[in-house]
Amino acid sequence: MKNSFSSLARNELLQQLEAEKYDLLAIGGGVTGAGIALDSAVRGMKVALIEMQDFAAGTSSRSTKLVHGGLRYLKQGEIGLVREVGRERAIVYENARHIVTPEWMLMPIIKGGTYGKLMASIGIYVYDWLAGVKKEERRKMLSKEETLAKEPLLRKDGLIGGGYYVEYRTDDARLTIEILKAAVQRGATAINYVKAENFLYDINRKIYGVKAKDLHSGREITIQASKIVNAAGPWVDTLRELDGSKQGKRLHLTKGVHLVVDQSRFPLRQAVYFDTPDKRMVFAIPRDGKTYIGTTDTDYDGNLEHPRMTTEDRDYILKCANSMFPSIALKPEDVESSWAGLRPLIHEDGKSPSELSRKDEIFISDSGLITIAGGKLTGYRKMAERIVDLVASQLSDETGRIYPPCSTDKVTLAGGDFGGSFDRFVDEKVRYAKQLGVPEQAASRWVLRYGTNINKVFELMEKEETKQTAESLQLEPVVLAGLMYGIQEEMVTRPADFINRRSSAVNFDHQRAQAWVRPVVVYMSQLFEWDESQIAQFEEEANQALRFAKEAVQ
Ligand SMILES: Cc1cc2nc3c(=O)[nH]c(=O)nc-3n(C[C@H](O)[C@H](O)[C@H](O)COP(=O)(O)OP(=O)(O)OC[C@H]3O[C@@H](n4cnc5c(N)ncnc54)[C@H](O)[C@@H]3O)c2cc1C
């Protein structure tokens, strides 16, 4: 049964959450919770998911946005992790081609760098082999001249050659949303801005539900479920504490920052994974007319909801970029935007942030709360499989009901059902978007953002009423149509949800996003009948997202 994923249906969804008894309740609407919702719905479980902010507002919109195995982890001996996550790349790609794009990565080999020529050659070969990469996509080793031909901005002194291998680029927040939409299509109930505040226990102190609050309306509800999964990312220990079960292993949060500059200031042709002066490695990746660079990896104990770029983070990344690409001479004022994310890693005594394992782990408390921590965006499907296998086996023991094994490797995500040729679909839709007046450069971004659902955005855009409203709001019709689609089918509840996570404009179209705030607030306030204080709160929230992305703190 298809459920609603419209923010216009929030009241009905809240009622439904109170009335039903679920097989599984996932707390946390990042990629981990989303994957669990999809897998359990596909296996026929009755599943609900609650997210206290917007979906993906935690770490899942703040990553390097790569679907990758992590070449670096090979050096740390994490063979199992690299094999599993490396193999997942192709599956994530096949199931969501609109938001996952193959990206050839260039790793310059520098005298005295992390990898010598032989180590790079063997390392990337093993990386490809573990991931089962197709023959035509296996790594190539390049001479100095070939390396410079691929990326002329690279420094020439000390450059020995390069490794050239395939990775995939994605939009992490949209990947999370497309997984959730696919889950909702299969009967899951998912809602944002609903926070799990307390657990409910029976007389044997076994957990059977949560007391939750809709932070959007203030309404309090109880939700009952046979199994409760804590997929709260950086907050998993907060929930374990609430359950009185934070014993043994605990989280170790590290912060990673990325910054965005315009291609006119850093005209990078090619994604590059490069050595830093302090013997780390960072990425520089071209996307949507911008280049983004990162990441840092530092211990963190600040505010979990709003980690920020500090001047130190910014200056460090600029220094790294200027050292590998000396001709660009980037300055702080070139930074258009940034984001900072928290890695929810498992603490290991004596290890520095970069040495901590990226493997996921599952903890089961005496009350029955199931927690999943650690992991990578790329491995979301396998993490979900492990959790849902566990839940299925517990439910089978308790009820006798048998659930089918995981089959999400064959489940296309929302917007990814292309049937015939993907390239032909994109070409046709980009042409059509141009006929509708969408500027050439923006057209392919809109088409790839929504995949096959772009047809619904076009339908909305072609309505006379939409055109008139867009004109009166002074908003481009395609933006208004994207907002309308987001409200109806992607649970856009507040303006920041749209300008930040549904459209990526805060990070990759910062200036335009500033101009969108007022018209988006006006449109939504009329539709949802917000009062003055709500309008002020939500407008400030959107402006804050823009400010936090732009400004570095001390
Ligand atoms: C800088 C950086 C770069 C990275 N780069 C990559 C990469 O390129 N590729 C890759 O594969 N991985 C990468 N990762 C790792 C990846 O981003 C994370 O593993 C993944 O996003 C974690 O997702 P999650 O769902 O577990 O956590 P989150 O996305 O944080 O989701 C948890 C959610 O739980 C919600 N929540 C918390 N408490 C409650 C409550 N009480 N009630 C309701 N909801 C609650 C939060 O609001 C949050 O949205 C990177 C991570 C970082 C930090």
The ligand as an ORCA input file, in Angstrom:
! r2SCAN-3c Opt
* xyz 0 1
  C      32.781     14.730      6.575
  C      32.216     13.405      6.225
  C      32.445     12.860      4.962
  C      31.911     11.623      4.632
  N      32.051     11.174      3.364
  C      31.498     10.012      2.994
  C      31.544      9.600      1.642
  O      32.027     10.318      0.763
  N      31.008      8.410      1.323
  C      30.431      7.606      2.262
  O      30.018      6.515      1.891
  N      30.300      8.000      3.556
  C      30.805      9.188      3.934
  N      30.665      9.637      5.218
  C      29.920      8.824      6.170
  C      28.405      8.989      6.008
  O      28.067     10.313      5.721
  C      27.699      8.548      7.277
  O      28.118      7.252      7.596
  C      26.167      8.511      7.141
  O      25.671      9.679      6.528
  C      25.541      8.326      8.509
  O      24.163      8.279      8.347
  P      23.198      8.012      9.576
  O      21.839      7.852      9.025
  O      23.728      6.901     10.395
  O      23.321      9.321     10.470
  P      22.591     10.742     10.235
  O      22.559     11.102      8.826
  O      23.192     11.709     11.173
  O      21.101     10.446     10.657
  C      20.704     10.289     11.999
  C      19.432     11.090     12.179
  O      18.836     10.769     13.428
  C      18.086     11.903     13.826
  N      17.780     11.786     15.255
  C      18.656     11.821     16.284
  N      18.010     11.703     17.457
  C      16.695     11.578     17.167
  C      15.513     11.440     17.968
  N      15.565     11.426     19.298
  N      14.315     11.337     17.353
  C      14.240     11.378     15.988
  N      15.330     11.530     15.190
  C      16.536     11.623     15.769
  C      19.023     13.055     13.489
  O      18.346     14.282     13.390
  C      19.667     12.595     12.195
  O      19.064     13.167     11.048
  C      31.161     10.892      5.583
  C      30.914     11.449      6.849
  C      31.414     12.704      7.157
  C      31.103     13.322      8.471
*
